[in-house]
């Protein structure tokens, strides 16, 4: 495997594990992400830790204690790794006061954005205090999304692009990252749902690598509305990176927007250092 392009590459949707997640191989998994990222040319992983990943409280409904311990672990990774990692603070909006305190605490320690799980439907008013604080602190919000939600799913308050669009319209000064167009459901439903909501930028992560996915995304939203990301599956991130580079879906200049410029635009010039 060789590096596709030598220019900056920001992974806007990454995750790391930690000792509290119940896996004895957590260090190996983190090391594997860094090795793959280095080979792919990733210059910065914008990452979160999702509480205990379901080990001591539900993955999508982490307890305050689990959210805090996960964020502590993410802060430690950032301190160790320096410029190649930036942090999204994970919060559960069902615990409003704790969520707001965690954002304040972690931003003071260097976090550059917020990670919202499927803890509450995206258009729920309970998310408004978090979005208001994000607006005040100029923090993008990455929201877990199921592409085209047609029914309820157990153990999660799943949202789709239409749900996120309602929230984004209520908070037009906040940048929202719509998670993984390749993750679950019908991504073709997502593009028209968010096309006219300019403060939503989907990331191209997710295990789905359907032919035509990126074509449709660029046609509907243009390269100025898309972010590179890997989520949990680095190999599918590489597949999409190769597709963008090799199939002529966009110009070399537009490709730079997806690789890193859009991330710098929404997170701010000071968020990343080479």
N, C-alpha and C positions, 0 to 999 in steps of 0.2 A: 504494500500500500504506500502510495506516495502523496505528498502534499499537492493539492489541486492548484493552489494559487498562493503566492508569497505575500499578498497584501493582508491587512488585518482581517481577522475573522472573529466576531463576537457571538458566542453561543448565548442567546437571550433567554434560554429555558433549559436549565441544568439542575441536577439534584445530586446531593451527596448523602451517604449513610453515616451513622455514628454508633458509638458503643451501646446506646440505649435502644437500638432498633431490633434487638433480638437475633441478630445474625453474627456468627463468629467470624465471618469472612468480610466484614464491613471495610476493613482497611484495604483488602485486596481489591474490592469493588471500586473504591475511590482511586486507588493507584491505577487501575485499568482505565478509568475515565481520563486520568491525566495522560497516560501513555497514548491512548487513542487520540485524544485532543491534540497532543504535540505532533503526532504523525499527520493529522488532518490539517494542521496549521491554525488551530484555535488559539487566539491570543488572549482571550478572557472568557471564563465561564461565569455567567450571571446565574447564581445558584441559590437554592433553598434546601432546607431540611424539613421534612414533613412530620414534625413531632417525633413520635416513636414508630412511625410507619405501621400503626395498628397493633404494636406489641403490648402496650399497656393502656391505650385508649384508642377508639376507632380512628382509622386513617383520616377520614374526611371530617371527623368531629374531635380533633385532639383536645385533650384537657388543657387547662391553663398551664399546669406543671409540665406536660409533654411539649406544648408549644414553646415554653421557655427553655427547656433543656435542649430541644432541637435547635433553637436560635442560638443558644450558647455554643453548641457544637459548630454551627456555621460560622460564628464569629471567630472561633479558634482556627478553623480552616483558613479564613481570610487572613488572620494574623500571621499564620505560618507561610502561606503561599504568596502573599503580597499582591502585585498588580495583576496576576493572571486569574484571580478570583474576585468577584464582587458579590454582595449578598442581597437577596430578597428576604425580608422578614416575614415569616409565616404567622398568620393570625387566624383565629376562629371568631367570626363576627357574632356568634351567639354569646360570647363573653365580651361585651362591648368595652367595659372599662379596662380589662386586661389587654385587649387588642390594642387600644389606643396607647396604653402605657408601654407595651412591647414595641410599638412603632417608634415612640419617642426614645426609648432606651437604645434600640438597635441602630436607629439613624444617628444618634449621638456617637455610636461606636463605628460608624462607617457604612451602614446599609444604604442602598441606593434605590430601593423599591419595595413593594409589598406583594406577597403571594397569598391569594385567596383560593382555598380549596372548595370542594363541593359541599360546603358547610351550611350554605343558605342560597336559595335561588338568587341569581344575579340581580333581578329587579326588585328584590325585597328592600323595603326602607331601612332595615337593620344595617345595611351596608353603607348608608349615607354618612354616618359619622366617620367611618374609615375613609371614605372618599373625600370628605371635607378636610380631614387632616392631611391626606395625600396631596390635595390641592394646595394647602397652605405650605407644605414642605416640598412641593414640586416632585412628587414621587410617582412614577408609573406603577400601575397595578396589573399584575399577571393573574388572570382569572381562569381556573380550570373550566373547560368547556367540553360538552358532548355535542358533536356536530349533528344538528337536527334532532332534538329531543322529541320523541313521539309518545312517550309514556313515562311513568315514574320508574325509577330503578332503586333497588334496595340499598340501604346503608349510605345513601348520598342524596343531597339536594341538587340534582344535576341541572345545569343551565345550557342553553344553546346560544347561537349568535343573536337571535332575536331578543332573548332575555338580556344579554349583555348590552345590546343596543339601547334598551330602555334606560339602563343605568348610566351609560355613557352620555346619553342626551341630557340626563339630569345634572351631569357633572362635566360640562364641555371643556373645562380647563385641565382635566386629568387625562393623561395618556393611558389607555387600556390595551394590554396585550391579550389577544384572544388565543388561548392555548391550543396548540397542536391541531392544525387543520387535517393532519393525517391520523387523528386519534378518535375513532368511533363515529358511527353515524354517517350522515350524508353531507360531505363538505360542499357539494353543489348548492345546498340550501343556505349555507353560511354566507357565501359571497354576496348575493343580493340582500341578505338580511343586514349586512353591515356596510354596504357600499356607500350609502349616503350619511354615514356617521364617521367623519374624518378623524376623530380622536381614538378610533380602534385600529390597531395594527395586529393582524394575525401572525403567529409564528408558524413556520412550515414543518415543525417537528411532528412526532407521532410515528407509530409503527407502519401506518399505511403509506405505500409508495406507488399508488395507482398511476398508470400512464395517463397523462392529461390533467392530473391534479395541479401541477405547477403552472401549466399552460392556462388553465381556467383562472387560477389565482391572479396571475399577472394580467390577463385580459380584463378581469373584473375590477381589480384594485390598483393596478400598476405596481411597479417595483418599489415605489416610494411608500407603499403601505404594507410591506412584508418584512419579516425579521427571520434571520437564520436561527434555528434552535435544534436541539437534539432530544430533549426530555430524557427518557430513560434508555433509549436505543441509539447508541452512537453509530451503528452500522447503517441505519436508515437515514440518519443525518448525513452521513457520507454519501449515500446513494443520491440524495437530493442535491447535495453540493455538486457532485459530478454531473448530474443532469442539467443543473443551471449553467454549468461551465461548458458543457459539451454539445448541448442541443440547440443552441442559438435562440433560446426563449427570450432573452433580453440582451441589450448591448453590454459591452464590457463596463461601461460607466454605470448602467443600471444595476449590474451585478454587484458593484461596490456598495450601492445603496442597501441591498439585501444583506451582504456580508457584514457591514459594519456601520455605514453612515446613518441608517435609520435608527440604530440603537444609540449612537452618539447623540442624535437629534432629540430623542425622547428622554434619555437619561441625563443628558447635559455633557458639555465638553470636559468638565472636571471629574466625571465619573470613571474615566478610563485613562490609564497611563501606560505607555509602551516602554 
